[in-house]
Amino acid sequence: MFKFLKRGKLFASILLVILLAACQPKAPSTNTSSSGKPNSGEKTLTVWHIETGESEVALKNAAKRFEEKHPGVTVKLVRYENDPYKTKLSVAMGGGNPPDVFHSWGGGWLKNFVDAGQVMDITNKIDKDNYLEVAISPATYDGKIYGVPVGMDIVPVWYNREIFEKYNLKEPKTYDEFLEIIKTLKSKGIIPLALANKTKWPGSFYMMYLAERIGGKDLFNEAFGRTGRGFDDEAYVQAARKIQELVKMGAFPEGVNGLNYDTGQSRQLLYTGKAAMTIDGSWFLGTIRKEMPEFEEKLGFFMFPIIEGGKGTNKDIVGGVSPVYSVSEKSPNKDLAVELIKEFASKETAQEMANKAGVISAVKGVKYEDGYIKKINSVLENAEFMQTYYDQTLPTEVATEHLDTTQALFGLSITPEEAVKRVEQKAKEVIEKK
């Protein structure tokens, strides 16, 4: 009897385990292709990126081509918003669980991972001559290449031509003319400059342009290279003052530091005619074509005006390289991952992104069919200097200080002198110790 009860309990326990297992929800399958369909492939390459609109479509098409060329291999594309992506990748890299392929902007941000031994050296795996030198250089450190570039961007001042025509406004050549436009728009009840600065980097464009127009093209390089003027130079102080002057003039929307760029809060102000201008990258055109294609008819752009008495010119532009695709050192399929990034950075992908997403190509041989892109590309061709994005060029700790203090300038919670002093101090602590 005792043995029977014991066996009965054992049987009941086994039955209970079976029933519980049967009731458990199944984990979602991650083995899906770039098309979203199940793939019977034996290997999966995971790609983290931030592309949207037609650029994302071009990326998906490249992934499909790769899968067709490599039967049995699945490409899993995972898209993140810009700023959450940066945090997510840093955590994944630090935790030893990165994606096989990841997006970057080159510069100091990528170099941090390179210095930590987390990025594959692809110098002998690709043909450097396929890419523009100015585009591949941000992913090159000590003569070694750690990523392939696909696109480049410039950062102009975009504006609503319909509003400008209504109030007889013309594209400004000087900063004083720019300020007069701001005053006119403000008097008409229109927000002069749409800006959503919760994520901090959109406001950085103002600091970069103002500092360059005042201090000249060598200002940042001297401060970054620790070879001359620092981040507390008088040119930076003046740039910080001008940001706060714009805030006090009412040039930006109320609560500018609480508005979210990623959710489109600044763009919506333009689409609805509540704002007349914005400073944004050339990717803005592709975003418009996805979100509000009819707005393109009203869209114009000009380069940030010169500041009289300053050392910068309107042929000095703020811009950068994006996307740059790299392979994680810990990828179990590094050779396949290299072939994948070569597909992402192929002429076919670059051509599609140029003509459908408005991306200026980092790949040689691309022909522009889009009239608007030709115009943007001509600005780049005629540029005499490109200032790369501070937050992507500087070491992470210094970039963070720059973004934090610049955002504080827009919030009027810090003085210009204190803002630049903090950035310079962080540069001394981080850059000079390297």
Order of alpha helices (4+ residues) and beta strands (2+ residues): alpha-beta-alpha-beta-alpha-beta-alpha-alpha-beta-beta-beta-beta-beta-alpha-alpha-beta-alpha-alpha-alpha-alpha-beta-alpha-beta-beta-beta-alpha-alpha-beta-alpha-beta-alpha-alpha-alpha
